[in-house]
Amino acid sequence: MRDSQRSQVYDAEMLVRGAFERADEFGVRTVEVLGSQVTLPVERKFASVESVQTYVDRVLALNWVAAQWKRADVPVTVRARSGARAAHYEADDAVLAVPLHVHGKAWALRELVILHELAHHLDADHALTAPHGPEFCGRYIELVDGVVGPEAALLLRTTMYSCGVRVL
């Protein structure tokens, strides 16, 4: 399946992560989204593979996640990934690979990145859908809404739309 939205999804995520980073750096959590003032919640950061594993297990155990997606009952194994380029999900083995601290930075050890990878895991039809297609984007936004908060989901959804991403 062609992944035609991949670059637009990543562009939107970079903008959203930038908003969260600025909020953390400057202590100003209020941003304007489509003319409304929105206060961004605090995004969880992780220190290790073990802390990511605990988080993943807890998200998959949430009642509403289990009720929404059948694959929530499939355990995910979190492992370190060499290099700093990207986190990724390996569907065949249900493995989430995340780069750790590289050059003093741990850009991937954050909630939005982990929820992105969990949105891949929860796709029951991964062989039939584009990896970053409209279905994935809808799932990702739902996870962000329910776990991080509706303000973060609003920012993610509107940023995706402004980057030309289709969402179901």
N, C-alpha and C positions, 0 to 999 in steps of 0.2 A: 504494500500500500504506500503510495507516494505521501511524503510528509511535507506538504506544500506550505504549511503555516509555521514551520519550525523557527525560522529566523525572526518572524514577527512576534512569536510567543517569547522568545529569548530577549528580544528588544524590549518588550513590555515588562518582562520580569526585571531586567536591568534598571529600568526607570523606577519601578516600585521599590526594589531593594535600595536604590539610591535615596528615595524619600525616607525610608526607614533609617538608613545610615545617617542622613542629615538630622533626623529627629533625635537619634541617639547622641550624635556629636554635639549638637547645639542645644539640646534640651527643649526644643520647641516641637511639640507633637501635633500642632494644629496645621493642617494643610487645606488648600482650597481644591475641591473636586466639583467640577461643573457648577461653580457659583456657590456651593455650600461649604461651610467650614466644618471640617471633619477632624476629630482628634484620633490620631493613630494609636493603637494599643502597642504595648511593648512586645517585640518579637523575641521569642526564646532563642538563646544561643547555646551551643553545646561544647563541651570540653573534650569529649572522647567518643570513640565508637560505642562504648558501653552506654553512655548517656543518650546517644542517638537510638540505640537498640531499645532502651527503656521507653523512650518517647514513642517510637514506632509501635511497640507492643501496646502501650496505653491508648494510642489513637485507634488502632485496629480493634481494641476491646470496647470502645465507646458504643453504647446501645444503638444510637442513631446511625453510626457508621455500619455496624453489623446488620442493621435492618435495611439499609440502603443498598449495600453492595455485598454480594455473595462471597467475593474473594477476601473479604475481611477476615474470614476464618482460616485463610491460608497464612501460616506464619511467614514473616520476612526475616531474613538474616542480614544484618548490617556488617559490612566489612570495610576496611580501609582501602582506598584506591591510591595507587602511586600516581604521581604527577599532580598538577594543580588545575588542569583544564576544566573538568566537569565531573559532576556526580552523575551516576547513571543507574538504571534499573535493569537487571537481567531477569527477564520473564521466565525463562526455562527453569531456573533454580530458585526464583523468588528471592533474589539477592539485591540489596541496595548497596552500591559501592560509592563511598564518599571520600574525597580527598581531605586529608587532615591539614595540619599547619605546614604551609609551604612559604618560605621566605618571610616568616613571621606573620603570615595572614592565614585566617581560617574562614575564607569567604563562604564555603559550602556548609559549615557547621552551624546552620541557622534554620529556623522553622520553615520559612518559605521554600527553601530548597528541598527539605525533607518532605514536605507536603506535596511538592511537585512530583517527586519520585513515588510517593504513595499513590498519587493519582494514576500513575502508570500501573502500579500493582493492582489496583482495584478494577482495572479494565478486564471484564470477563471475556470480551471479544477481541483481544489484542491482535489476533491474526487477521481480523476483518476491518479494523479501523486504523486510521492514520495515527501514528504515535502522538502527534501534537494537534490532532484534529479537533473539531468542534465539541465532540463528546468528551475528550480529555479535558479541554478547557472548562467545560461546565462542571466536571467532576472536581477539578482543581479549585475552582472558585467556591464550590460547595464546601470542600474541606477547609479552605481558608476562612470562610464565613463561620462555620461551626466551631473551629478550633482557635483561630487567631481572633476573629471578631468581624462583625458586619462592616465596620469602617475599612478594614484591610481588604475585605472582599469587594467593596465598592470601588476602592482605589484600583485594585487589580482588574476588575471588570471594565471600568472606564478606560484604563490605560490600554488594555487589550483591544478594545474597540477603536481607540484612537490610532493604534498600530495596524489596524486592518485585520485583526484576528476575528474569525467567526466562532461563536460560542453557542452551544446547545444547553 
